[in-house]
């Protein structure tokens, strides 16, 4: 065998070994999302140089924070292997509590937030219990529950959409607000702190490992004495609570609300989760990925708007991106099929 033939075989063997390694890195770490984020930031800087000023950057971070908060609970549900379509209803109820309850009824902001978390979290817990107990797809239960919650909220509002959130709530999501003297609104810090807490929960606690195990294969998880019913109840409760809380801050940011305030966040929230690389029942899903996905979608939306594309065209772009991401991460062999 000639020396050149040996070298070619060694090179081909090295390339075959390198391919799976690269794919494993892309699947296990959000490297691709970080690169896409950098490319979009550079593209935005080149196309609109004036946008990179403190006020505009803060605005982008604020919008991304609201999207990330709205997608926080959806991240947990997707890791579990489900889908929560009640998100718009939760957000609508949170916005109602922020505007009408504090502005019109005179409830204190803290009480309004607490009631929002309790109501939305309680409804989510009921959804989780029903889905697990009767083996019903969350897609069906959350869709019906979301519609019922939306109708109930509109009934309570009685056509009054003119109320505005309490000043203390608006100050948490205002572009002019400061946080410990720094020129950015507190909601950005709140989302970051919640993100850190969620990262610790998923990666450093037994409960987080049980969530991953239940999402991978809930039957096998049950055989290891994991109480999967509790996991389902708590995950859907957290999804409702986080979405309701997002509704409070979304209304505070917009200084008001409407009956469709939560609708855009169903698609964009799920898109942030999927673009970040968290796939249904994935052991590599994390909220860090969702944060990157929210930033990517925010920058991409800004680029789309600056180029004069319509909402319909932007949906097409988002859909193509989601298909590309799912084609990459969805091809990984599921853990339950590896043994």
Residue frames relative to the residue before (quaternion, step in Angstrom):
aa qw qx qy qz dx dy dz
X 1.0000 0.0000 0.0000 0.0000 0.00 0.00 0.00
X 0.4206 -0.7275 0.4837 0.2446 3.57 -0.78 1.05
X 0.6362 -0.5454 0.3912 0.3805 3.53 -1.27 0.45
X 0.6428 0.5342 -0.3268 0.4412 3.61 1.00 -0.80
X 0.6398 0.5204 -0.3275 0.4611 3.59 1.03 -0.77
X 0.6387 0.5302 -0.3155 0.4597 3.56 1.04 -0.83
X 0.6518 0.5200 -0.3076 0.4585 3.56 0.99 -0.87
X 0.6496 0.5169 -0.3186 0.4575 3.58 0.99 -0.88
X 0.6619 0.5023 -0.3117 0.4609 3.59 0.95 -0.83
X 0.6482 0.5106 -0.3219 0.4643 3.56 1.00 -0.78
X 0.6398 0.5265 -0.3150 0.4629 3.57 1.06 -0.82
X 0.6613 0.5006 -0.3047 0.4682 3.57 0.97 -0.91
X 0.6447 0.5183 -0.3205 0.4615 3.57 1.01 -0.79
X 0.6458 0.5156 -0.3155 0.4665 3.59 1.01 -0.82
X 0.6470 0.5157 -0.3192 0.4621 3.60 1.01 -0.81
X 0.6453 0.5150 -0.3268 0.4600 3.59 1.02 -0.79
X 0.6687 0.4796 -0.3039 0.4800 3.57 1.04 -0.70
X 0.6513 0.5419 -0.3169 0.4263 3.59 1.06 -0.74
X 0.6048 0.5974 -0.3549 0.3890 3.59 1.03 -0.80
X 0.7029 0.4447 -0.2841 0.4769 3.63 0.72 -0.96
X 0.6181 0.5497 -0.3519 0.4380 3.58 1.06 -0.68
X 0.6565 0.5035 -0.3077 0.4699 3.56 0.96 -0.89
X 0.6619 0.5008 -0.3128 0.4619 3.58 0.92 -0.88
X 0.6417 0.5269 -0.3294 0.4496 3.58 1.00 -0.82
X 0.6371 0.5197 -0.3235 0.4684 3.58 1.03 -0.78
X 0.6654 0.5085 -0.3007 0.4563 3.58 0.97 -0.90
X 0.6812 0.4823 -0.2887 0.4691 3.58 1.06 -0.75
X 0.7460 0.4358 -0.2310 0.4475 3.58 0.86 -0.96
X 0.7790 0.2326 -0.1253 0.5686 3.60 1.13 -0.61
X 0.4690 -0.6926 0.4668 0.2870 3.63 -1.01 0.71
X 0.1174 0.8274 -0.5367 0.1165 3.57 0.90 0.95
X 0.6578 0.5205 -0.3102 0.4474 3.56 0.90 -0.94
X 0.6558 0.5118 -0.3157 0.4564 3.60 0.94 -0.87
X 0.6426 0.5168 -0.3228 0.4645 3.59 0.99 -0.79
X 0.6542 0.5026 -0.3143 0.4697 3.59 0.99 -0.80
X 0.6428 0.5130 -0.3210 0.4696 3.59 0.96 -0.85
X 0.6378 0.5322 -0.3229 0.4536 3.58 0.99 -0.83
X 0.6590 0.4980 -0.3036 0.4749 3.58 0.95 -0.84
X 0.6451 0.5187 -0.3201 0.4608 3.59 0.98 -0.83
X 0.6695 0.4930 -0.2989 0.4683 3.59 0.93 -0.90
X 0.6340 0.5205 -0.3317 0.4659 3.59 1.02 -0.77
X 0.6564 0.4954 -0.3096 0.4774 3.58 0.98 -0.82
X 0.6330 0.5288 -0.3242 0.4632 3.57 1.00 -0.84
X 0.6699 0.4938 -0.2965 0.4685 3.58 0.92 -0.87
X 0.6452 0.5238 -0.3177 0.4565 3.55 1.02 -0.79
X 0.6789 0.4825 -0.2897 0.4716 3.58 1.01 -0.81
X 0.7229 0.4505 -0.2525 0.4590 3.58 0.91 -0.94
X 0.7913 0.0928 -0.0385 0.6031 3.60 1.05 -0.77
X 0.1465 -0.8366 0.5205 0.0877 3.63 0.30 1.17
X 0.6479 0.5567 -0.3250 0.4059 3.59 1.05 -0.70
X 0.5761 0.6205 -0.3855 0.3668 3.60 1.18 -0.36
X 0.6643 0.5003 -0.3129 0.4587 3.59 1.15 -0.47
X 0.3606 0.6408 -0.5807 0.3495 3.47 0.26 1.44
X 0.7064 -0.4935 0.2783 0.4243 3.62 -1.11 0.51
X 0.6679 0.5125 -0.3133 0.4394 3.60 0.91 -0.86
X 0.6926 0.4735 -0.2788 0.4673 3.58 0.88 -0.93
X 0.6412 0.5144 -0.3260 0.4669 3.59 0.98 -0.80
X 0.6392 0.5177 -0.3199 0.4701 3.58 1.00 -0.80
X 0.6359 0.5286 -0.3231 0.4602 3.57 1.02 -0.81
X 0.6535 0.5045 -0.3125 0.4699 3.59 0.95 -0.84
X 0.6668 0.4953 -0.2997 0.4692 3.58 0.95 -0.86
X 0.6283 0.5369 -0.3313 0.4553 3.58 1.07 -0.73
X 0.6691 0.4889 -0.2988 0.4733 3.58 0.90 -0.93
X 0.6554 0.5049 -0.3061 0.4711 3.57 0.98 -0.85
X 0.6323 0.5382 -0.3324 0.4472 3.60 1.04 -0.73
X 0.6491 0.5069 -0.3162 0.4708 3.59 0.97 -0.82
X 0.6526 0.5001 -0.3100 0.4773 3.57 1.01 -0.83
X 0.6564 0.5135 -0.3100 0.4576 3.58 0.96 -0.85
X 0.6441 0.5092 -0.3222 0.4712 3.58 1.04 -0.74
X 0.6513 0.5111 -0.3114 0.4665 3.57 1.00 -0.83
X 0.7196 0.4293 -0.2376 0.4913 3.61 1.13 -0.67
X 0.4316 0.7316 -0.4504 0.2750 3.61 1.24 -0.14
X 0.7129 0.4315 -0.2587 0.4885 3.58 0.81 -0.96
X 0.6098 0.5555 -0.3486 0.4449 3.58 1.07 -0.72
X 0.5850 0.5779 -0.3636 0.4378 3.58 1.11 -0.65
X 0.6736 0.4891 -0.2925 0.4707 3.57 0.89 -0.92
X 0.6571 0.5105 -0.3153 0.4562 3.58 0.96 -0.85
X 0.6548 0.5025 -0.3155 0.4682 3.60 0.97 -0.82
X 0.6148 0.5252 -0.3447 0.4769 3.61 1.01 -0.74
X 0.6507 0.5108 -0.3006 0.4746 3.58 1.08 -0.76
X 0.5354 -0.6378 0.3952 0.3878 3.57 1.24 -0.43
X 0.6366 0.5313 -0.3253 0.4546 3.57 1.27 0.21
X 0.2988 -0.7156 0.5962 0.2080 3.52 -1.34 -0.34
X 0.1998 -0.7959 0.5646 0.0889 3.57 -0.82 1.01
X 0.1131 -0.8193 0.5616 0.0241 3.56 -0.36 1.28
X 0.5341 0.6232 -0.4085 0.3994 3.59 1.27 0.13
X 0.3600 0.7782 -0.4624 0.2259 3.61 1.27 -0.05
X 0.6616 0.4945 -0.3393 0.4502 3.67 0.81 -0.81
X 0.6425 0.5225 -0.3273 0.4550 3.60 1.02 -0.73
X 0.6383 0.5150 -0.3228 0.4723 3.58 0.99 -0.81
X 0.6704 0.4991 -0.3002 0.4597 3.57 0.88 -0.96
X 0.6362 0.5275 -0.3280 0.4576 3.58 0.99 -0.81
X 0.6653 0.4916 -0.3106 0.4683 3.58 0.92 -0.86
X 0.6421 0.5189 -0.3239 0.4622 3.60 0.98 -0.79
X 0.6526 0.5031 -0.3121 0.4729 3.57 1.00 -0.80
X 0.6211 0.5353 -0.3320 0.4663 3.58 1.06 -0.76
X 0.6697 0.4905 -0.3007 0.4695 3.58 0.92 -0.89
X 0.6574 0.5144 -0.3166 0.4505 3.60 1.00 -0.78
X 0.7557 0.3914 -0.2089 0.4818 3.58 0.92 -0.90
X 0.7873 0.3488 -0.1928 0.4704 3.58 0.46 -1.18
X 0.6872 0.4958 -0.3038 0.4355 3.58 0.89 -0.89
X 0.7454 0.3700 -0.2263 0.5062 3.61 0.93 -0.81
X 0.7264 0.4537 -0.2536 0.4496 3.56 0.99 -0.81
X 0.7777 0.3323 -0.1660 0.5072 3.57 0.97 -0.84
X 0.7612 0.3737 -0.1982 0.4916 3.58 0.87 -0.98
X 0.4627 -0.7302 0.4121 0.2879 3.58 1.22 -0.22
X 0.3494 0.7285 -0.5183 0.2805 3.60 1.13 0.43
X 0.5162 -0.6171 0.4821 0.3468 3.56 -1.11 0.60
X 0.6074 -0.5839 0.3866 0.3750 3.63 -1.02 0.68
X 0.6577 0.5123 -0.3241 0.4471 3.60 0.93 -0.83
X 0.6480 0.5046 -0.3159 0.4751 3.57 1.01 -0.79
X 0.6368 0.5257 -0.3269 0.4597 3.59 0.99 -0.80
X 0.6535 0.4978 -0.3112 0.4778 3.59 0.98 -0.83
X 0.6532 0.5197 -0.3137 0.4525 3.58 0.94 -0.88
X 0.6671 0.4921 -0.3006 0.4717 3.59 0.93 -0.89
X 0.6175 0.5439 -0.3394 0.4557 3.57 1.04 -0.76
X 0.6731 0.4926 -0.2926 0.4676 3.57 0.89 -0.96
X 0.6708 0.5040 -0.3015 0.4530 3.58 0.94 -0.89
X 0.6905 0.4771 -0.2891 0.4605 3.59 0.84 -0.96
X 0.7131 0.4426 -0.2635 0.4755 3.59 0.75 -1.05
X 0.6507 0.5062 -0.3160 0.4696 3.57 1.01 -0.77
X 0.6451 0.5191 -0.3172 0.4623 3.57 1.03 -0.76
X 0.6483 0.4980 -0.3211 0.4781 3.57 0.96 -0.80
X 0.6443 0.5199 -0.3185 0.4616 3.58 0.98 -0.82
X 0.6345 0.5289 -0.3268 0.4592 3.58 0.99 -0.82
X 0.6412 0.5172 -0.3178 0.4695 3.58 1.02 -0.82
X 0.6279 0.5284 -0.3302 0.4664 3.58 1.03 -0.80
X 0.6622 0.5116 -0.3059 0.4541 3.58 0.89 -0.93
X 0.6524 0.5143 -0.3124 0.4607 3.57 0.97 -0.84
X 0.6656 0.5042 -0.3058 0.4575 3.59 0.90 -0.92
X 0.6718 0.5099 -0.3031 0.4436 3.57 0.87 -0.97
X 0.7062 0.4507 -0.2741 0.4722 3.57 0.90 -0.87
X 0.6866 0.5083 -0.2967 0.4268 3.58 0.83 -0.96
X 0.8029 0.2716 -0.1283 0.5149 3.59 0.88 -0.91
X 0.4206 -0.7354 0.4457 0.2893 3.59 1.30 0.23
X 0.3393 0.7306 -0.5059 0.3086 3.56 0.96 0.97
X 0.5313 -0.6327 0.4578 0.3283 3.56 -1.03 0.78
X 0.4916 -0.6706 0.4642 0.3053 3.65 -0.83 0.91
X 0.5387 0.6360 -0.3934 0.3879 3.57 1.16 -0.59
X 0.7063 0.4587 -0.2566 0.4742 3.57 0.93 -0.94
X 0.6981 0.4865 -0.2806 0.4441 3.57 0.80 -1.03
X 0.6913 0.4767 -0.2898 0.4591 3.60 0.87 -0.92
X 0.6139 0.5451 -0.3548 0.4473 3.59 1.05 -0.67
X 0.6941 0.4648 -0.2769 0.4749 3.58 0.88 -0.94
X 0.6638 0.5036 -0.3085 0.4588 3.57 0.94 -0.86
X 0.6360 0.5346 -0.3258 0.4511 3.57 1.01 -0.80
X 0.6511 0.5058 -0.3116 0.4724 3.57 1.00 -0.82
X 0.6560 0.5075 -0.3104 0.4645 3.58 0.99 -0.84
X 0.6603 0.4982 -0.3095 0.4690 3.60 0.97 -0.84
X 0.6220 0.5330 -0.3388 0.4628 3.57 1.03 -0.73
X 0.6682 0.4992 -0.2973 0.4646 3.56 0.92 -0.92
X 0.6581 0.5113 -0.3125 0.4559 3.58 0.95 -0.84
X 0.6490 0.5180 -0.3159 0.4591 3.58 1.01 -0.81
X 0.6612 0.4951 -0.3045 0.4744 3.58 0.96 -0.86
X 0.6127 0.5379 -0.3443 0.4656 3.58 1.11 -0.66
X 0.6648 0.4957 -0.2988 0.4723 3.58 0.97 -0.87
X 0.6536 0.5214 -0.3141 0.4498 3.58 1.03 -0.78
X 0.1529 -0.8337 0.5159 0.1242 3.58 1.15 -0.65
X 0.7286 -0.4717 0.2332 0.4385 3.55 0.94 0.95
X 0.5624 0.5965 -0.3923 0.4172 3.60 1.26 0.11
X 0.0783 0.7996 -0.5873 0.0981 3.57 -0.38 1.29
X 0.4961 0.6905 -0.3976 0.3449 3.56 1.27 0.29
X 0.5349 0.6340 -0.4144 0.3745 3.60 1.20 -0.28
X 0.2296 -0.7635 0.5897 0.1287 3.56 -1.17 0.61
X 0.5952 -0.5881 0.4040 0.3697 3.60 -1.09 0.59
X 0.6454 -0.5124 0.4069 0.3941 3.54 -1.29 0.41
X 0.6278 -0.5741 0.3738 0.3694 3.58 -1.10 0.71
X 0.6459 0.5296 -0.3331 0.4375 3.59 0.98 -0.75
X 0.6373 0.5012 -0.3282 0.4848 3.58 1.11 -0.59
X 0.6589 0.5108 -0.3131 0.4548 3.57 0.93 -0.86
X 0.6329 0.5447 -0.3366 0.4353 3.57 1.07 -0.67
X 0.6138 0.5562 -0.3494 0.4380 3.60 1.20 -0.40
X 0.7935 0.2585 -0.1241 0.5368 3.59 1.16 -0.55
X 0.4560 0.6850 -0.4481 0.3494 3.58 1.20 0.44
X 0.5301 -0.6381 0.4564 0.3216 3.57 -1.03 0.77
X 0.6754 0.4918 -0.2959 0.4630 3.57 1.14 -0.56
X 0.5275 0.6551 -0.4052 0.3583 3.59 1.24 -0.23
X 0.2366 -0.7506 0.5991 0.1474 3.54 -1.30 0.43
X 0.2354 -0.7515 0.6007 0.1380 3.54 -1.26 0.47
X 0.8176 -0.1436 0.0331 0.5565 3.57 -0.38 1.27
X 0.7378 -0.4239 0.2128 0.4803 3.54 1.04 0.88
X 0.6016 0.5531 -0.3592 0.4507 3.59 1.26 -0.16
X 0.4960 -0.7203 0.4112 0.2571 3.60 -0.94 0.88
X 0.5873 0.5081 -0.4537 0.4371 3.58 0.47 1.18
X 0.5694 -0.6365 0.3976 0.3355 3.61 -1.05 0.73
X 0.6259 -0.5850 0.3696 0.3598 3.62 -1.09 0.63
X 0.5645 0.6208 -0.4013 0.3673 3.60 1.08 -0.60
X 0.6053 0.5522 -0.3653 0.4419 3.62 1.05 -0.62
X 0.6720 0.4743 -0.2910 0.4886 3.58 0.95 -0.86
X 0.6191 0.5519 -0.3433 0.4407 3.59 1.02 -0.78
X 0.6739 0.4869 -0.2931 0.4721 3.58 0.91 -0.92
X 0.6365 0.5237 -0.3301 0.4600 3.59 1.00 -0.78
X 0.6672 0.4924 -0.3040 0.4691 3.59 0.93 -0.87
X 0.6376 0.5057 -0.3229 0.4832 3.60 1.01 -0.77
X 0.6365 0.5349 -0.3205 0.4539 3.57 1.06 -0.78
X 0.6431 0.5076 -0.3159 0.4785 3.58 1.00 -0.82
X 0.6524 0.5148 -0.3105 0.4615 3.57 0.95 -0.89
X 0.6668 0.4913 -0.3035 0.4711 3.58 0.99 -0.82
X 0.6155 0.5371 -0.3427 0.4639 3.60 1.07 -0.71
X 0.6469 0.5042 -0.3154 0.4773 3.57 0.95 -0.87
X 0.6450 0.5323 -0.3204 0.4449 3.58 0.94 -0.88
X 0.7273 0.4522 -0.2531 0.4501 3.58 0.81 -0.99
X 0.8009 0.3507 -0.1470 0.4625 3.58 0.95 -0.86
X 0.7975 0.3138 -0.1460 0.4942 3.58 1.13 -0.46
X 0.6954 0.4394 -0.2876 0.4905 3.60 1.20 0.16
X 0.5999 -0.5603 0.4368 0.3679 3.53 -1.24 0.47
X 0.6221 0.5510 -0.3379 0.4418 3.58 1.04 -0.77
X 0.6430 0.5216 -0.3198 0.4606 3.58 1.03 -0.77
X 0.6556 0.4959 -0.3102 0.4774 3.57 0.98 -0.81
X 0.6278 0.5236 -0.3371 0.4669 3.58 1.07 -0.65
X 0.6107 0.5407 -0.3480 0.4621 3.58 1.09 -0.67
X 0.6572 0.4954 -0.3102 0.4758 3.59 0.89 -0.90
X 0.6612 0.5158 -0.3104 0.4477 3.59 0.91 -0.92
X 0.6575 0.5021 -0.3085 0.4695 3.58 0.99 -0.81
X 0.6577 0.5109 -0.3082 0.4598 3.59 1.02 -0.77
X 0.6409 0.5262 -0.3214 0.4573 3.57 1.03 -0.78
X 0.7629 -0.2076 0.1728 0.5874 3.59 0.84 -0.96
X 0.2459 -0.8217 0.4928 0.1465 3.57 -0.07 1.25
X 0.5936 0.5538 -0.3806 0.4428 3.61 1.13 -0.46
X 0.6691 0.4769 -0.2951 0.4877 3.56 0.93 -0.91
X 0.6191 0.5428 -0.3437 0.4516 3.58 1.06 -0.75
X 0.6434 0.5258 -0.3186 0.4562 3.57 1.01 -0.78
X 0.6443 0.5237 -0.3173 0.4583 3.56 1.09 -0.71
X 0.6769 0.4450 -0.2926 0.5081 3.59 1.22 -0.40
X 0.5590 -0.6559 0.3451 0.3718 3.55 1.30 0.47
X 0.3816 0.6637 -0.5314 0.3626 3.56 1.08 0.71
X 0.3528 -0.7364 0.5378 0.2099 3.57 -0.78 1.01
X 0.2022 -0.8439 0.4883 0.0923 3.53 0.25 1.33
X 0.5761 0.5845 -0.3876 0.4198 3.59 1.13 -0.53
X 0.6543 0.4988 -0.3110 0.4759 3.58 0.99 -0.81
X 0.6145 0.5465 -0.3444 0.4529 3.58 1.02 -0.78
X 0.6730 0.4927 -0.2962 0.4654 3.58 0.87 -0.93
X 0.6581 0.5119 -0.3160 0.4527 3.58 0.89 -0.89
X 0.7090 0.4651 -0.2729 0.4545 3.59 0.82 -0.98
X 0.6392 0.5268 -0.3369 0.4477 3.61 0.99 -0.74
X 0.7055 0.4352 -0.2773 0.4858 3.60 0.82 -0.89
X 0.5888 0.5403 -0.3707 0.4732 3.60 1.14 -0.50
X 0.6574 0.4973 -0.3052 0.4769 3.59 0.96 -0.85
X 0.6212 0.5455 -0.3397 0.4485 3.58 1.02 -0.77
X 0.6790 0.4798 -0.2907 0.4736 3.57 0.92 -0.87
X 0.6633 0.5168 -0.3085 0.4448 3.58 0.93 -0.90
X 0.6791 0.4839 -0.2965 0.4655 3.60 0.89 -0.90
X 0.6587 0.4990 -0.3168 0.4655 3.60 0.97 -0.81
X 0.6385 0.5156 -0.3259 0.4693 3.59 1.00 -0.76
X 0.6415 0.5122 -0.3123 0.4780 3.56 1.02 -0.84
X 0.6206 0.5322 -0.3384 0.4660 3.57 1.04 -0.75
X 0.6321 0.5415 -0.3313 0.4443 3.58 1.01 -0.78
X 0.6067 0.5528 -0.3468 0.4540 3.58 1.06 -0.73
X 0.7377 0.4216 -0.2357 0.4717 3.58 0.80 -1.00
X 0.5909 0.5495 -0.3729 0.4580 3.60 1.12 -0.54
X 0.6558 0.4842 -0.3046 0.4927 3.58 0.99 -0.82
X 0.6401 0.5204 -0.3309 0.4583 3.59 1.01 -0.77
X 0.6450 0.5176 -0.3175 0.4639 3.59 1.03 -0.77
X 0.7543 0.3778 -0.2084 0.4949 3.59 0.93 -0.87
X 0.3712 -0.7532 0.4653 0.2801 3.59 1.33 -0.04
X 0.7919 0.1277 -0.1129 0.5864 3.55 1.03 0.76
X 0.2386 -0.7722 0.5690 0.1517 3.54 -1.27 -0.11
X 0.1595 -0.7515 0.6297 0.1151 3.54 -1.35 0.21
X 0.6630 -0.5366 0.3440 0.3926 3.57 -1.24 0.26
X 0.7160 0.3941 -0.2536 0.5175 3.61 1.25 -0.19
X 0.3095 0.8028 -0.4767 0.1802 3.59 1.22 0.25
X 0.7317 0.4394 -0.2524 0.4559 3.59 1.04 -0.64
X 0.4969 0.7105 -0.4104 0.2825 3.59 1.19 -0.43
X 0.6847 0.4893 -0.3312 0.4267 3.68 0.76 -0.84
X 0.6701 0.5422 -0.3069 0.4035 3.58 1.08 -0.62
X 0.5124 0.6114 -0.4459 0.4060 3.60 1.19 -0.10
X 0.7261 0.4122 -0.2384 0.4961 3.56 0.80 -1.03
X 0.7101 0.4642 -0.2810 0.4488 3.58 0.78 -1.01
X 0.6296 0.5336 -0.3376 0.4526 3.59 1.07 -0.68
X 0.6677 0.4700 -0.2954 0.4961 3.57 0.94 -0.88
X 0.6242 0.5391 -0.3391 0.4525 3.58 1.05 -0.75
X 0.6325 0.5294 -0.3380 0.4532 3.59 0.99 -0.77
X 0.6455 0.5171 -0.3159 0.4648 3.58 1.02 -0.81
X 0.7224 0.4493 -0.2531 0.4607 3.58 0.82 -1.02
X 0.6426 0.5085 -0.3274 0.4703 3.59 0.96 -0.81
X 0.6331 0.5312 -0.3285 0.4572 3.57 1.11 -0.62
X 0.5669 -0.6388 0.3626 0.3729 3.58 1.24 -0.29
X 0.5128 0.6048 -0.4445 0.4167 3.59 1.22 0.30
X 0.0814 -0.8039 0.5891 -0.0073 3.54 -0.50 1.26
X 0.6947 -0.5078 0.3187 0.3974 3.56 -1.20 0.59
X 0.8495 0.0647 -0.0884 0.5160 3.55 -0.74 1.12
X 0.3999 0.7424 -0.4568 0.2833 3.59 1.19 0.46
X 0.4018 -0.7031 0.5305 0.2505 3.57 -1.04 0.78
X 0.6732 0.4794 -0.2934 0.4806 3.58 1.28 -0.21
X 0.4397 0.6987 -0.4631 0.3225 3.59 1.23 0.14
X 0.0959 0.7880 -0.6018 0.0873 3.56 -1.08 0.72
X 0.5713 -0.5937 0.4378 0.3598 3.55 -1.24 0.38
X 0.5205 0.6117 -0.4172 0.4252 3.59 1.19 -0.38
X 0.6468 0.5114 -0.3099 0.4734 3.56 0.99 -0.82
X 0.6473 0.5186 -0.3245 0.4547 3.59 0.99 -0.79
X 0.6152 0.5393 -0.3417 0.4626 3.58 1.03 -0.74
X 0.6586 0.4862 -0.3041 0.4872 3.57 0.95 -0.87
X 0.6391 0.5290 -0.3233 0.4552 3.58 1.01 -0.79
X 0.6436 0.5153 -0.3177 0.4683 3.59 1.01 -0.80
X 0.6514 0.5010 -0.3126 0.4764 3.59 0.99 -0.81
X 0.6359 0.5312 -0.3245 0.4563 3.59 0.99 -0.85
X 0.6919 0.4754 -0.2831 0.4638 3.58 0.84 -0.95
X 0.6325 0.5301 -0.3365 0.4536 3.60 1.04 -0.72
X 0.6704 0.4734 -0.2958 0.4888 3.59 0.92 -0.88
X 0.6541 0.5149 -0.3171 0.4544 3.58 0.96 -0.85
X 0.6360 0.5210 -0.3286 0.4649 3.59 0.99 -0.79
X 0.6414 0.5218 -0.3210 0.4618 3.57 0.99 -0.82
X 0.6528 0.5027 -0.3102 0.4742 3.58 0.98 -0.83
X 0.6471 0.5254 -0.3151 0.4537 3.58 0.97 -0.88
X 0.6713 0.4921 -0.2953 0.4690 3.58 0.90 -0.93
X 0.6642 0.5165 -0.3058 0.4456 3.58 0.96 -0.85
X 0.6988 0.4322 -0.2652 0.5046 3.59 1.22 -0.48
X 0.5607 -0.6728 0.3539 0.3282 3.55 1.27 0.30
X 0.3987 0.7094 -0.4944 0.3055 3.60 1.15 0.46
X 0.4838 -0.6704 0.4862 0.2831 3.56 -1.15 0.65
X 0.6922 -0.4496 0.3586 0.4360 3.54 -1.35 0.10
X 0.6398 0.5290 -0.3272 0.4514 3.58 1.00 -0.81
X 0.6680 0.4931 -0.3012 0.4690 3.58 0.96 -0.84
X 0.6364 0.5177 -0.3358 0.4629 3.58 1.04 -0.71
X 0.6146 0.5369 -0.3506 0.4594 3.60 1.07 -0.68
X 0.6204 0.5370 -0.3371 0.4617 3.58 1.06 -0.76
X 0.6487 0.5138 -0.3132 0.4659 3.57 0.95 -0.89
X 0.6567 0.5048 -0.3110 0.4661 3.59 0.90 -0.92
X 0.6580 0.5258 -0.3140 0.4382 3.58 0.93 -0.88
X 0.6454 0.5123 -0.3153 0.4707 3.57 0.98 -0.85
X 0.6498 0.5150 -0.3176 0.4600 3.59 0.97 -0.83
X 0.6455 0.5171 -0.3216 0.4610 3.59 0.96 -0.86
X 0.6459 0.5153 -0.3199 0.4636 3.60 0.96 -0.84
X 0.6498 0.5162 -0.3182 0.4583 3.58 1.00 -0.81
X 0.6701 0.4955 -0.3018 0.4630 3.58 0.95 -0.87
X 0.6622 0.5011 -0.3077 0.4645 3.57 0.94 -0.89
X 0.6295 0.5338 -0.3417 0.4495 3.60 1.04 -0.71
X 0.6618 0.4877 -0.3065 0.4798 3.59 1.14 -0.58
X 0.7819 0.3512 -0.1809 0.4823 3.57 0.68 -1.11
X 0.6480 0.5527 -0.3219 0.4135 3.57 1.09 -0.63
X 0.6151 0.5624 -0.3468 0.4303 3.58 1.24 -0.34
X 0.4943 0.6348 -0.4511 0.3864 3.58 1.23 -0.14
X 0.4840 -0.6730 0.4721 0.3001 3.56 -0.85 0.96
X 0.4774 -0.6970 0.4576 0.2771 3.54 -0.78 1.06
X 0.6108 -0.5869 0.3892 0.3619 3.54 -1.06 0.79
X 0.6613 0.5308 -0.3188 0.4234 3.59 0.93 -0.86
X 0.7113 0.4289 -0.2588 0.4930 3.62 1.24 -0.37
X 0.5238 0.6690 -0.3989 0.3449 3.59 1.25 0.13
X 0.7592 0.3594 -0.1896 0.5084 3.58 1.13 -0.43
